[in-house]
Amino acid sequence: MNGVYQVALDNNGILPTTILVGGCGASATSEICRTGAASCATLIDLVSTTFQEKYLVAVPTDPSGSSANSAGYSITKSANGRVTVCAPDAEQSATITVTR
């Protein structure tokens, strides 16, 4: 989330356009693509946060919920521009969300 907001601060408050309005969870419309994935076709590509390691060295990955292309986390924004990051595969079947 911090990397996303740092990108927005450097771009006049504009969030990365790949972040879609919607709900958070393990869906093809909100899952974050992992750094170095073979394909990000149906995933949220946050390459703007890792470009030349300016904001993040790599997108964090969930050790229990990631795959070859997915980081295991989801990200969405509300119609008002609030960003939510979810960890849908947290321990004990919990979903952890953070919204700013």
Sequence and secondary structure as in RCSB ss.txt:
>XXXX:A:sequence
MNGVYQVALDNNGILPTTILVGGCGASATSEICRTGAASCATLIDLVSTTFQEKYLVAVPTDPSGSSANSAGYSI
TKSANGRVTVCAPDAEQSATITVTR
>XXXX:A:secstr
 HHHHHHHHHTTT   TT  BS  SSSTTTEEE TT S  TTSB  HHHHGGGSS SS    TTT  SSEEEEEE
EE TTS EEEEETT GGG  EEEE 
